[in-house]
Amino acid sequence: MKKITIDPRLCKKCGICVEFCPADVYTRELDGSPVISFQEKCTGCKLCELRCPDFAIKVEVSKNDIK
């Protein structure tokens, strides 16, 4: 199982995670905050984590998900 967490203290609401996610896991609140709306669609690619300029996102992938 993949677990995504966003630290709201670090997130500056830039939207990079939303734009780079190939699985459309995220949506945005009216204030621009990213929301993990479809965690079950996460492929574990970690593009959101790698592209986040403020290190606000962490994607944890269990060993069972690694193929």
C-alpha positions as CSV (number, residue, x, y, z in Angstrom):
1,M,0.0,0.0,0.0
2,K,1.2,3.5,-0.7
3,K,0.8,6.3,1.8
4,I,1.0,10.0,0.9
5,T,1.4,12.7,3.5
6,I,1.5,16.5,3.0
7,D,2.9,18.7,5.7
8,P,0.8,21.8,5.7
9,R,3.4,23.7,7.6
10,L,5.9,23.3,4.7
11,C,3.5,23.4,1.7
12,K,3.3,26.8,-0.1
13,K,0.4,25.7,-2.3
14,C,2.4,25.9,-5.5
15,G,0.5,23.1,-7.3
16,I,3.5,21.3,-8.7
17,C,2.4,18.0,-7.1
18,V,-1.0,18.4,-8.7
19,E,0.4,19.1,-12.2
20,F,3.1,16.4,-12.2
21,C,1.0,13.5,-10.8
22,P,0.5,11.1,-13.7
23,A,-2.4,9.3,-11.9
24,D,-4.4,12.5,-10.9
25,V,-4.2,11.6,-7.2
26,Y,-4.5,15.3,-6.2
27,T,-7.1,18.0,-6.4
28,R,-6.9,21.5,-5.0
29,E,-8.9,23.5,-2.4
30,L,-10.1,27.0,-3.2
31,D,-7.0,28.4,-1.5
32,G,-4.7,26.3,-3.6
33,S,-3.9,23.7,-1.0
34,P,-3.3,20.2,-2.5
35,V,-5.7,17.5,-1.4
36,I,-5.0,13.8,-1.6
37,S,-8.4,12.9,-3.2
38,F,-7.6,9.6,-4.9
39,Q,-4.8,7.9,-2.9
40,E,-5.9,4.5,-4.2
41,K,-4.8,5.6,-7.7
42,C,-1.2,6.4,-6.6
43,T,1.3,4.3,-8.5
44,G,4.2,5.1,-6.1
45,C,6.2,7.0,-8.8
46,K,7.1,9.7,-6.2
47,L,7.1,12.5,-8.8
48,C,5.2,14.7,-6.4
49,E,7.7,14.1,-3.7
50,L,10.7,14.6,-6.0
51,R,9.3,17.8,-7.5
52,C,8.1,19.4,-4.3
53,P,10.3,22.5,-3.8
54,D,9.6,22.6,0.0
55,F,9.9,18.8,0.8
56,A,6.3,18.9,2.0
57,I,5.2,15.6,0.5
58,K,6.2,12.1,1.5
59,V,5.2,9.0,-0.4
60,E,5.8,5.7,1.4
61,V,5.6,2.5,-0.6
62,S,5.4,-0.9,1.1
63,K,7.6,-3.7,-0.1
64,N,4.5,-5.5,-1.4
65,D,3.9,-2.7,-3.9
66,I,7.4,-2.8,-5.4
67,K,7.4,-4.9,-8.6
